[in-house]
Amino acid sequence: MNALVALCHFCELHGPRTLFCTEVGAQMPGDRDGDRDGEGLTMKANSSATQKEMCEGCRSLPASHPGFVSIDDETGIRFLSHQHPRQPQLFSVVRQACVRSLSCEVCPGREGPIFFGDEQHGFVFSHTFFIKDSLARGFQRWYSIVMVAMDRIYLINSWPFLLRHLKLTIQSLQSTALKVFDNEQGVCPQRAVRMNSAFSPAVFPHQRSGNAARSLTSLTQHPNLWASLHSSFSWLLKACGSRLTEKLLEGAPTEDTLVLIERQTEQEEEMSCWEGAEGGASKTQRHLSETELAHNFLSDDTKLDELPGPKFRSLRHLRQVLGAPDFRQLAWHVLMGNQVIWRGADPVLIQSAFTVLKSLLPVGCVRSVPYSSQYEEAYKCNFLGLCPDVPIPAHVSSSEFTVLVDVTSERSCHIPAVREDDISSLYQFTITSANTQPIDRGPALLNKLEVALCNENLSVDVVSHCLLCLKEEWMNKVKVLFKFSKVDGRGREDTQKVLALLGATGPGEEDNVRLLKYWMTGLSKTYKSHLMTAVRGGERSPSQ
């Protein structure tokens, strides 16, 4: 990622100064003799006059210090840290970001995050803060941490992530300095000394000059401060660069993509809120484990392959194990939005079943609790994995909107002759449901999917692409129905005409309509907001 992080300080004598800067470099310092000399070019270019203007308060590493270097073993990227940027052309960019973050670009209350910048000088995420100092005016000194990048959208999308992790670094600096401050005040309270000392114009400049020359290392009494900041800034650049990746999309993003983006944003915002709340640490830790598992369950099941034990590999595999009638019954309940409960002792097997079954639905319709020691209501999840001894409430077992799959072991001990991936030899599956509605006619999507699954000439990948096309086809019908019935507010008679045009009437019509209405709940907030905004703005269909 083309970005750098810098720690800046407002010196009482010399104004805004860059204290420490970490950037990405292609070569290690010292690879060529000229590079080591060149590392001081940014300071030498501003030359001896700049060095003479430096006091202890606005200096971190001496010009002779080689700086710090970290190498990422995965990518080979080098992270370089020194007082000023390694590349001379970046000096003015960082200098301007430093000046603006500590002077004109200030958030309410002076402490906190702010965003500014332009295309020419780059865009800046800045977080200003104070460090306690018993010898400073007002007993505190002003600092900021800035991240500079040319990609405005990237920085804005990284705001919650940057804010969360920069706060940790800032709080560490402030708490360390506060201990030093309290110790110094306990030895010699400066407030009383200042009130009792005589003030004169001749004494004031000398006092001010003496107070300005105190380094951050002295304020925190941290002997390895700069090495620690190098580690923090290097990790931040690496993590920030890897958390968001660019992907080439053909056409507009799908509804699944929009929903995943919305959920990721909501999770980051919730984590930020938890961290600011009382007792947020333990709650955040619990929340993270649940949301990360849910997110992986929705979009990234690669970790499931690494877990030991038998697993369902595809819809075709699941159909072969359960048998065609039971598979159709189970798939019908999934498509209708009923709660699907798997109860057994193997959580990996149950999770693999959910992984393949969830591919039948849009991401926005999936609410999953992979494995639980107690029953969860249907409004919380439509996929629920349970321990084998968990009882099912009577109102659930008697409901036509629930299907239960009990997984029991077929053997009491390990038999080496049985292959671990031969699920039929290892487990028995019993499917029960109070539903009495015939499922042989519809929905049409399930009928077409079963034709593809029965065709052995089609590979698993081809069947997956067929399912993807079917889902997109029916999601487009959902969008039309939502616009017509919910946004435009048309009546039942007109809606029936639209269903006929969409091909949702005829055999299996009841199931088709039920599927469309259920999938309507999975539409992204972005899409719904767009339609509602268009209606408020006077955009209506030509028929109106």
C-alpha positions as CSV (number, residue, x, y, z in Angstrom):
1,M,0.0,0.0,0.0
2,N,1.3,3.5,-0.9
3,A,1.1,5.0,2.5
4,L,3.2,6.1,5.4
5,V,2.7,6.7,9.1
6,A,4.3,9.6,11.1
7,L,4.3,10.8,14.7
8,C,4.3,14.6,14.8
9,H,4.9,17.1,17.7
10,F,4.2,20.8,18.2
11,C,7.3,22.3,19.6
12,E,6.8,25.5,21.7
13,L,9.9,27.0,20.0
14,H,10.0,25.6,16.5
15,G,6.4,24.8,15.7
16,P,5.1,21.6,14.1
17,R,7.9,18.9,13.7
18,T,7.9,15.4,12.3
19,L,9.4,13.1,15.0
20,F,9.2,9.6,13.6
21,C,8.1,8.2,10.2
22,T,7.6,4.7,9.0
23,E,7.2,3.9,5.3
24,V,7.4,1.0,2.9
25,G,10.8,0.6,1.1
26,A,12.0,-1.7,-1.7
27,Q,15.5,-2.0,-0.4
28,M,17.2,-2.3,3.0
29,P,19.2,0.7,4.2
30,G,22.8,0.1,3.4
31,D,22.3,-2.1,0.3
32,R,24.4,0.5,-1.4
33,D,26.7,3.0,0.2
34,G,24.9,5.9,-1.4
35,D,21.6,4.7,0.2
36,R,23.0,5.1,3.7
37,D,24.2,8.6,2.9
38,G,21.0,9.3,1.0
39,E,19.0,8.4,4.1
40,G,20.1,11.7,5.6
41,L,19.4,13.6,2.4
42,T,16.0,14.6,3.6
43,M,17.5,16.2,6.6
44,K,20.7,17.3,4.9
45,A,18.6,18.8,2.0
46,N,17.0,21.0,4.6
47,S,20.5,21.1,5.8
48,S,22.5,22.3,8.8
49,A,20.1,25.1,9.4
50,T,17.3,22.6,10.1
51,Q,19.5,20.6,12.4
52,K,20.5,23.7,14.3
53,E,16.8,24.6,14.8
54,M,16.1,21.2,16.4
55,C,15.8,20.9,20.2
56,E,15.5,17.7,22.2
57,G,11.7,18.0,22.1
58,C,11.6,17.9,18.2
59,R,14.2,15.2,17.7
60,S,13.8,11.4,17.9
61,L,16.8,9.7,16.2
62,P,20.1,11.4,15.5
63,A,21.1,11.8,11.8
64,S,23.8,9.2,12.3
65,H,21.3,6.6,13.5
66,P,20.6,4.0,10.7
67,G,17.0,3.8,11.6
68,F,14.8,0.7,12.0
69,V,14.0,-2.0,9.4
70,S,11.5,-4.8,9.5
71,I,11.0,-7.4,6.7
72,D,7.7,-9.2,6.1
73,D,8.5,-12.8,5.6
74,E,5.4,-13.4,3.6
75,T,5.8,-10.7,1.0
76,G,9.4,-9.6,1.4
77,I,8.3,-6.0,1.9
78,R,10.6,-3.8,4.1
79,F,9.3,-1.3,6.5
80,L,11.7,1.6,7.2
81,S,11.6,4.1,10.1
82,H,13.6,7.2,10.8
83,Q,12.8,10.8,11.8
84,H,12.1,11.8,8.3
85,P,11.0,9.9,5.1
86,R,13.7,8.0,3.3
87,Q,12.6,9.4,0.0
88,P,13.3,13.1,-0.4
89,Q,10.2,13.8,-2.5
90,L,8.1,12.7,0.4
91,F,9.6,15.2,2.9
92,S,7.4,18.1,1.8
93,V,4.3,15.8,1.8
94,V,4.8,14.7,5.3
95,R,5.9,18.2,6.4
96,Q,2.6,19.7,5.1
97,A,0.6,16.9,6.8
98,C,2.4,17.5,10.0
99,V,1.8,21.3,9.9
100,R,-1.9,20.9,9.0
101,S,-2.6,18.3,11.6
102,L,-1.2,20.4,14.4
103,S,-2.4,23.9,13.3
104,C,-5.3,24.6,11.0
105,E,-6.9,21.1,10.8
106,V,-8.2,20.6,14.3
107,C,-11.2,18.6,15.4
108,P,-13.6,19.9,18.2
109,G,-11.9,19.6,21.5
110,R,-8.5,19.4,19.8
111,E,-8.1,15.7,20.6
112,G,-9.4,13.2,18.1
113,P,-9.4,12.0,14.5
114,I,-9.8,14.2,11.4
115,F,-9.5,13.7,7.7
116,F,-8.1,16.2,5.2
117,G,-6.0,16.4,2.0
118,D,-6.1,16.8,-1.8
119,E,-5.0,15.0,-4.9
120,Q,-1.7,16.9,-5.2
121,H,-0.4,16.5,-1.6
122,G,-2.1,13.3,-0.7
123,F,-4.9,12.6,1.8
124,V,-4.3,12.4,5.6
125,F,-6.0,10.6,8.5
126,S,-4.8,12.4,11.6
127,H,-5.4,11.8,15.3
128,T,-4.2,14.6,17.6
129,F,-3.6,14.0,21.3
130,F,-1.9,15.4,24.4
131,I,0.9,14.0,26.5
132,K,1.3,15.0,30.1
133,D,4.5,17.0,31.0
134,S,5.1,18.5,34.4
135,L,7.4,21.2,32.9
136,A,5.3,22.3,30.0
137,R,2.9,25.2,29.9
138,G,-0.5,23.8,30.8
139,F,1.3,20.6,31.9
140,Q,0.8,18.9,28.5
141,R,2.3,18.8,25.0
142,W,0.6,18.4,21.7
143,Y,1.2,15.4,19.4
144,S,-0.5,13.8,16.4
145,I,-0.2,10.5,14.4
146,V,-0.9,10.9,10.7
147,M,-1.3,8.3,7.9
148,V,-0.7,9.8,4.5
149,A,-1.9,8.1,1.3
150,M,-2.9,9.1,-2.2
151,D,-6.0,7.0,-2.2
152,R,-8.8,9.0,-0.6
153,I,-11.4,6.1,-0.8
154,Y,-9.0,3.7,0.8
155,L,-8.4,5.9,3.8
156,I,-12.0,6.7,4.3
157,N,-13.0,3.0,4.2
158,S,-10.1,2.3,6.7
159,W,-11.3,4.9,9.1
160,P,-12.8,2.5,11.8
161,F,-9.8,0.2,11.5
162,L,-7.3,3.1,11.8
163,L,-9.2,4.7,14.7
164,R,-9.4,1.5,16.7
165,H,-5.7,0.7,16.5
166,L,-4.2,4.2,16.7
167,K,-6.2,4.7,19.9
168,L,-4.4,1.8,21.4
169,T,-1.0,3.3,20.6
170,I,-2.0,6.7,21.8
171,Q,-3.5,5.4,25.1
172,S,-0.3,3.4,25.7
173,L,1.8,6.6,25.3
174,Q,-0.5,8.7,27.4
175,S,-0.7,6.1,30.3
176,T,3.1,5.7,30.3
177,A,3.6,9.5,30.4
178,L,1.0,9.9,33.1
179,K,2.9,7.7,35.5
180,V,6.0,9.8,34.9
181,F,4.0,13.0,35.4
182,D,2.5,11.7,38.7
183,N,5.9,10.7,40.0
184,E,7.4,14.1,39.1
185,Q,4.6,16.0,40.7
186,G,4.8,13.9,43.8
187,V,8.5,14.9,44.2
188,C,8.1,18.6,43.2
189,P,4.6,20.0,42.5
190,Q,5.2,22.4,39.6
191,R,1.9,24.3,40.1
192,A,3.0,25.6,43.5
193,V,6.5,26.4,42.2
194,R,5.2,28.5,39.4
195,M,2.7,30.4,41.5
196,N,5.3,31.3,44.0
197,S,8.0,32.3,41.5
198,A,8.3,35.9,40.3
199,F,7.4,36.6,36.7
200,S,9.4,39.0,34.6
201,P,9.8,39.5,30.8
202,A,13.5,38.7,31.1
203,V,12.9,35.4,32.8
204,F,10.0,34.1,30.6
205,P,12.0,33.4,27.4
206,H,14.6,31.4,29.3
207,Q,11.9,29.4,31.0
208,R,10.1,28.7,27.7
209,S,13.3,27.6,26.1
210,G,14.1,25.3,28.9
211,N,10.7,23.7,28.8
212,A,10.7,23.2,25.1
213,A,13.7,20.9,25.0
214,R,12.2,17.8,26.6
215,S,11.9,14.7,24.4
216,L,9.1,12.1,24.2
217,T,11.5,9.5,25.5
218,S,12.0,11.7,28.6
219,L,8.3,12.2,29.1
220,T,7.6,8.4,28.9
221,Q,10.8,7.0,30.4
222,H,10.6,4.4,27.7
223,P,14.1,3.3,26.7
224,N,12.9,1.4,23.6
225,L,10.2,3.9,22.6
226,W,11.2,4.3,18.9
227,A,11.7,0.6,18.3
228,S,8.3,0.0,19.8
229,L,6.7,2.7,17.6
230,H,8.4,1.2,14.6
231,S,6.8,-2.2,15.3
232,S,3.4,-0.6,15.8
233,F,3.6,1.5,12.7
234,S,5.0,-1.3,10.5
235,W,2.2,-3.7,11.6
236,L,-0.4,-1.0,11.0
237,L,0.9,-0.5,7.4
238,K,0.9,-4.2,6.8
239,A,-2.5,-4.9,8.3
240,C,-4.1,-1.9,6.7
241,G,-2.7,-2.9,3.3
242,S,-3.9,-6.5,3.5
243,R,-7.4,-6.0,5.0
244,L,-8.8,-4.4,1.8
245,T,-8.1,-5.7,-1.6
246,E,-9.2,-4.5,-5.0
247,K,-11.2,-6.9,-7.2
248,L,-12.2,-6.5,-10.8
249,L,-16.0,-6.8,-11.0
250,E,-17.8,-7.4,-14.3
251,G,-20.8,-5.0,-14.2
252,A,-22.6,-3.9,-11.1
253,P,-21.9,-5.7,-7.8
254,T,-24.3,-8.5,-6.9
255,E,-26.7,-8.4,-4.0
256,D,-24.5,-10.9,-2.1
257,T,-21.5,-8.5,-2.5
258,L,-23.4,-5.5,-1.3
259,V,-24.8,-7.4,1.8
260,L,-21.3,-8.7,2.7
261,I,-19.9,-5.2,2.5
262,E,-22.7,-3.8,4.7
263,R,-22.2,-6.6,7.3
264,Q,-18.4,-6.0,7.4
265,T,-19.0,-2.2,7.9
266,E,-21.6,-2.9,10.6
267,Q,-19.2,-5.3,12.4
268,E,-16.4,-2.7,12.4
269,E,-18.7,0.0,13.7
270,E,-20.0,-2.3,16.5
271,M,-16.4,-3.1,17.6
272,S,-15.6,0.6,17.8
273,C,-18.6,1.2,19.9
274,W,-17.9,-1.7,22.2
275,E,-14.3,-0.5,22.8
276,G,-15.6,2.9,23.9
277,A,-18.1,1.4,26.3
278,E,-17.5,0.4,29.9
279,G,-16.3,-3.1,30.2
280,G,-16.0,-3.2,26.4
281,A,-12.9,-5.4,26.4
282,S,-14.5,-8.6,27.4
283,K,-17.6,-7.9,25.4
284,T,-15.6,-7.1,22.3
285,Q,-13.7,-10.3,22.6
286,R,-16.9,-12.3,22.8
287,H,-18.4,-10.4,20.0
288,L,-15.4,-10.8,17.7
289,S,-15.4,-14.6,18.1
290,E,-19.1,-14.8,17.1
291,T,-19.0,-12.3,14.2
292,E,-15.8,-13.7,12.8
293,L,-17.2,-17.2,12.8
294,A,-20.4,-16.0,11.2
295,H,-18.5,-14.0,8.6
296,N,-16.4,-17.0,7.7
297,F,-19.5,-19.2,7.7
298,L,-21.1,-16.8,5.1
299,S,-18.3,-16.0,2.7
300,D,-15.1,-18.0,3.4
301,D,-15.2,-21.7,4.3
302,T,-11.6,-22.4,3.4
303,K,-10.7,-23.0,7.0
304,L,-13.3,-25.8,7.1
305,D,-11.2,-27.9,4.8
306,E,-8.3,-27.8,7.2
307,L,-10.4,-29.4,10.0
308,P,-10.2,-33.2,10.5
309,G,-13.1,-35.5,10.0
310,P,-15.7,-36.3,7.3
311,K,-17.4,-33.4,5.6
312,F,-20.0,-32.8,2.9
313,R,-18.2,-31.6,-0.2
314,S,-21.1,-30.3,-2.4
315,L,-24.8,-30.3,-2.9
316,R,-24.5,-33.4,-5.1
317,H,-22.6,-35.2,-2.3
318,L,-25.2,-34.2,0.2
319,R,-27.9,-35.5,-2.1
320,Q,-26.1,-38.8,-2.6
321,V,-25.8,-39.3,1.2
322,L,-29.3,-38.3,2.2
323,G,-31.1,-39.7,-0.8
324,A,-33.1,-37.8,-3.4
325,P,-36.4,-37.6,-1.4
326,D,-34.9,-36.4,1.8
327,F,-32.6,-34.0,0.0
328,R,-35.5,-32.4,-1.8
329,Q,-37.4,-32.1,1.5
330,L,-34.4,-30.4,3.2
331,A,-33.7,-28.1,0.2
332,W,-37.4,-27.1,0.0
333,H,-37.4,-26.0,3.7
334,V,-34.2,-24.0,3.1
335,L,-35.6,-22.2,0.0
336,M,-38.9,-21.5,1.8
337,G,-37.1,-19.8,4.7
338,N,-37.9,-22.4,7.4
339,Q,-35.6,-23.1,10.2
340,V,-33.2,-26.0,9.5
341,I,-31.9,-27.7,12.6
342,W,-29.1,-30.3,12.6
343,R,-28.5,-32.1,15.8
344,G,-25.4,-34.3,16.3
345,A,-22.1,-34.8,18.0
346,D,-19.9,-33.8,15.0
347,P,-19.9,-30.0,14.7
348,V,-17.5,-30.1,11.6
349,L,-19.9,-32.4,9.7
350,I,-22.9,-30.1,10.6
351,Q,-21.0,-27.0,9.6
352,S,-20.1,-28.6,6.2
353,A,-23.8,-29.4,5.7
354,F,-24.7,-25.8,6.4
355,T,-22.0,-24.6,4.0
356,V,-23.4,-26.4,1.0
357,L,-27.0,-25.7,2.0
358,K,-26.4,-22.0,2.4
359,S,-25.3,-21.8,-1.3
360,L,-29.0,-22.2,-2.1
361,L,-29.8,-18.8,-0.6
362,P,-28.8,-15.2,-1.1
363,V,-26.3,-14.1,1.6
364,G,-28.8,-11.6,3.0
365,C,-31.2,-14.5,3.9
366,V,-28.7,-16.5,5.9
367,R,-28.6,-16.2,9.7
368,S,-26.6,-19.0,11.2
369,V,-25.6,-20.4,14.6
370,P,-23.2,-23.2,13.6
371,Y,-23.2,-25.1,16.9
372,S,-25.0,-24.4,20.2
373,S,-25.7,-26.0,23.5
374,Q,-29.2,-24.6,23.6
375,Y,-32.1,-24.0,21.2
376,E,-32.2,-20.6,19.4
377,E,-35.4,-19.2,18.1
378,A,-36.1,-19.0,14.3
379,Y,-36.0,-15.2,14.3
380,K,-32.3,-15.4,15.3
381,C,-31.2,-18.1,12.9
382,N,-32.5,-20.2,10.0
383,F,-29.5,-22.6,10.3
384,L,-29.0,-24.0,13.8
385,G,-26.5,-26.7,14.8
386,L,-27.2,-28.4,18.2
387,C,-25.4,-30.8,20.5
388,P,-27.0,-34.3,20.5
389,D,-28.6,-34.0,23.9
390,V,-30.3,-30.6,23.4
391,P,-34.1,-30.9,23.6
392,I,-36.3,-29.3,20.9
393,P,-39.2,-27.2,22.4
394,A,-42.7,-28.6,21.7
395,H,-43.8,-25.6,19.7
396,V,-40.9,-26.0,17.4
397,S,-41.1,-29.7,16.8
398,S,-44.8,-29.3,16.0
399,S,-44.3,-26.4,13.7
400,E,-44.6,-26.8,9.9
401,F,-41.9,-24.1,9.5
402,T,-39.1,-26.3,11.0
403,V,-37.2,-29.3,9.8
404,L,-34.9,-31.4,12.1
405,V,-32.0,-33.6,11.0
406,D,-30.8,-35.9,13.7
407,V,-27.3,-37.3,13.0
408,T,-26.5,-40.5,14.9
409,S,-23.3,-42.6,14.7
410,E,-23.5,-46.0,12.9
411,R,-20.6,-47.5,14.7
412,S,-19.4,-47.6,18.4
413,C,-15.7,-47.9,17.7
414,H,-13.2,-47.0,15.1
415,I,-13.0,-49.4,12.1
416,P,-9.9,-48.9,10.0
417,A,-11.5,-50.5,7.0
418,V,-14.1,-47.7,6.8
419,R,-12.9,-44.6,5.0
420,E,-13.2,-41.3,7.0
421,D,-14.9,-39.6,4.0
422,D,-17.6,-42.3,3.7
423,I,-20.3,-40.5,5.6
424,S,-23.0,-43.1,4.8
425,S,-21.0,-45.7,6.7
426,L,-20.3,-43.5,9.6
427,Y,-23.6,-41.8,10.3
428,Q,-27.4,-42.2,10.0
429,F,-29.6,-39.2,9.2
430,T,-33.2,-38.9,10.3
431,I,-35.3,-36.0,8.9
432,T,-38.5,-35.0,10.6
433,S,-40.9,-32.1,10.0
434,A,-44.6,-31.4,10.8
435,N,-45.1,-29.9,7.3
436,T,-47.8,-31.7,5.4
437,Q,-47.7,-29.5,2.3
438,P,-46.7,-31.4,-0.9
439,I,-43.3,-30.4,-2.2
440,D,-43.2,-32.2,-5.4
441,R,-44.3,-29.3,-7.7
442,G,-42.2,-26.4,-6.7
443,P,-40.4,-24.2,-6.5
444,A,-39.2,-23.9,-10.1
445,L,-35.6,-23.1,-8.9
446,L,-35.4,-26.4,-7.0
447,N,-36.7,-28.4,-10.0
448,K,-34.1,-27.0,-12.3
449,L,-31.4,-27.5,-9.7
450,E,-32.3,-31.2,-9.3
451,V,-32.1,-31.7,-13.1
452,A,-28.5,-30.4,-13.0
453,L,-27.6,-32.5,-10.0
454,C,-28.9,-35.6,-11.6
455,N,-26.9,-35.0,-14.8
456,E,-23.6,-36.9,-14.1
457,N,-22.1,-35.3,-17.2
458,L,-22.0,-32.0,-15.4
459,S,-19.1,-31.5,-13.0
460,V,-19.6,-30.0,-9.5
461,D,-18.2,-26.7,-10.7
462,V,-20.6,-26.5,-13.6
463,V,-23.5,-27.3,-11.2
464,S,-22.3,-24.5,-8.9
465,H,-22.3,-22.1,-11.8
466,C,-25.8,-23.3,-12.8
467,L,-27.0,-22.6,-9.3
468,L,-25.4,-19.1,-9.3
469,C,-27.2,-18.3,-12.5
470,L,-30.5,-19.5,-11.1
471,K,-30.1,-17.5,-8.0
472,E,-29.3,-14.3,-10.0
473,E,-32.4,-15.0,-12.2
474,W,-34.7,-15.3,-9.2
475,M,-33.0,-12.4,-7.4
476,N,-33.8,-10.2,-10.3
477,K,-37.5,-11.3,-10.1
478,V,-37.4,-10.5,-6.4
479,K,-36.2,-6.9,-7.2
480,V,-39.0,-6.4,-9.7
481,L,-41.6,-7.7,-7.2
482,F,-40.2,-5.5,-4.4
483,K,-40.3,-2.4,-6.6
484,F,-43.8,-3.2,-7.8
485,S,-45.5,-4.3,-4.6
486,K,-43.5,-2.5,-1.8
487,V,-42.2,0.6,-3.3
488,D,-45.0,1.4,-5.9
489,G,-47.7,0.0,-3.6
490,R,-49.6,-1.9,-6.3
491,G,-52.6,-4.1,-5.4
492,R,-53.0,-7.8,-5.4
493,E,-54.5,-8.0,-8.9
494,D,-51.7,-6.0,-10.5
495,T,-49.1,-8.0,-8.5
496,Q,-50.6,-11.3,-9.9
497,K,-50.1,-10.0,-13.4
498,V,-46.5,-9.2,-12.7
499,L,-46.0,-12.7,-11.2
500,A,-47.3,-14.1,-14.4
501,L,-44.8,-12.0,-16.4
502,L,-42.0,-13.2,-14.2
503,G,-42.9,-16.9,-14.8
504,A,-43.8,-17.5,-11.2
505,T,-47.3,-18.7,-11.8
506,G,-48.5,-22.1,-12.9
507,P,-47.3,-25.4,-11.3
508,G,-45.7,-24.8,-8.0
509,E,-47.0,-21.2,-7.9
510,E,-47.5,-21.1,-4.2
511,D,-43.9,-22.2,-3.5
512,N,-42.6,-19.7,-6.1
513,V,-44.4,-16.8,-4.5
514,R,-43.3,-17.9,-1.1
515,L,-39.7,-18.1,-2.3
516,L,-39.9,-14.6,-3.8
517,K,-41.3,-13.1,-0.6
518,Y,-38.7,-14.8,1.5
519,W,-35.8,-13.7,-0.7
520,M,-37.1,-10.2,-0.6
521,T,-35.9,-10.0,3.1
522,G,-32.4,-10.6,1.9
523,L,-32.2,-7.5,-0.3
524,S,-29.3,-5.2,0.6
525,K,-30.0,-1.9,2.5
526,T,-28.2,-0.1,-0.3
527,Y,-30.6,-1.4,-2.9
528,K,-33.7,-0.6,-0.8
529,S,-32.4,2.8,0.0
530,H,-31.8,3.5,-3.6
531,L,-35.4,2.6,-4.6
532,M,-36.9,4.6,-1.7
533,T,-34.8,7.7,-2.6
534,A,-35.8,7.4,-6.2
535,V,-39.5,7.4,-5.3
536,R,-39.1,10.4,-2.9
537,G,-37.4,12.2,-5.7
538,G,-40.4,11.8,-8.0
539,E,-39.0,8.9,-10.1
540,R,-41.9,6.7,-11.1
541,S,-42.5,4.0,-13.6
542,P,-43.9,5.1,-17.0
543,S,-47.2,3.4,-16.3
544,Q,-47.8,5.9,-13.4
